Amino acid sequence: MKTIFNLLDEIITQFPEVNAFMSVYDEDETSFKMEAFSKATTHAFALGNEEQAVRYLNYMAEKLINAEAKVIEHIDVYYVETLFWGASPHTIALGWPLVPESLQTLYIRFHGKAPLN
């Protein structure tokens, strides 16, 4: 579990602007914090801030490389699966092509299809 806490601390250090999304949860609510980071990514696309959203996505894709199984699971279940949840078709059309392939693969493996398909 320490690796998950470290990952979440690193996210807040790298991207202090997401702390507002994540800080509403207690320290041990790691799944909610990771979902909040996912929502922050979708929110950045919704606001037209592609560069910021892509930084978040690339960071998560990079974390998948050589990660422990628990970290991979956390990224998959609590970050990737909730990407674009409740997003408008415009937001999805803008953001989906910019999602790194490794994250797209996880998303499609869970949902069975890309968003909007």
N, C-alpha and C positions, 0 to 999 in steps of 0.2 A: 504493500500500500504506500510505502514511502516514495516509491518511484512516481506514483500518481500525484502525490502532494508536491513533489519536486517539479513535475511537469506543469502543474497548475501555477506554481510560484513562478516558474520560468515564463509562462504565457503572460502573466501580469507584469513581469519585469520587462519583457520584450515589447508588450503592447499595453501600456498603462491605461489607455483609453477604454479598454474592455473591463477594467476593474469595476466600473459602475454596473455592468451587467452581472458580474460574478460575485460581487461583495454582498449581495442581498442574501446569499446562502451561507450557512455555517461552514466552518473549515472541513468538517467531515462529510459534507454533502457534495462529494466530488463529482458524482454523475450529473447533478444539477448544474454545477459550475461548468462542466465540459459542455453541456447542452447550451448554457448561456453563451459560451464562446462560439458555438455553432450559430446561435441566433444573431450574435453580433456580426458574424460573417454575412449571413443573409441580409441583415439590416444594412450593412455597408453597401451591398449590391443595390438594395432598394433605394438607397439615397444617391445612387450613381457614383459611389466612391469605389470604383473597380480596383484601383491600385491598392487600397487598404485591404479589401476583401481578398485579393490575390496574395498579398503578403501573409494573411492568416492561413489561407489554403496551402501555400507553398511551405510554410512553417510546419503544418500538420503532416503534409506529405513527406517532408524531410524527417520528421520524428518517427515515421513508420519504418524507415530504413534501420535495420539492426535493432529494433526495439524489442523489449521483453514482451512476452505473450500478454501480460496484464495491460501494458500500455497500448498494444495493438488493439486489444479488445475494447479498451476505454475510448480510443479514437474512433473505432468502427461503430460501436453501439451508441455512444453518447455525443459524438461530433458528427460523423458522416450521416448516420441514419436520420438525423433531424435537420440536415441542411435543406433549405428551401421550404421548410414546413410552413404552410400558410402564406407562402409568397405569391405574388401576382404572376401571371404568365409572362409579363414583361421582365420582371426581375429574374425569373428562371431562364428566359431566353437570353438575357444578358449574361447571367452568371455561369450557367452550366458549361458552356464551351471553355470557360477559363478554369474549371476544376481540373486539377492534375489527374492524369489517367489512373494512378493508384487509388485515389479517393473515388473516382467515378466507378471503378471496378467494385469497390466495397459497397457503394450505394446501390448499384444495379444488382449485386449479389443479394442484398437484403430486400429491396423493393421489387425486384424482378424486371425493372425497366428504368430508363432515365425519367426524370420528372417531365411532365407534360406529354409523355408517350402513352 
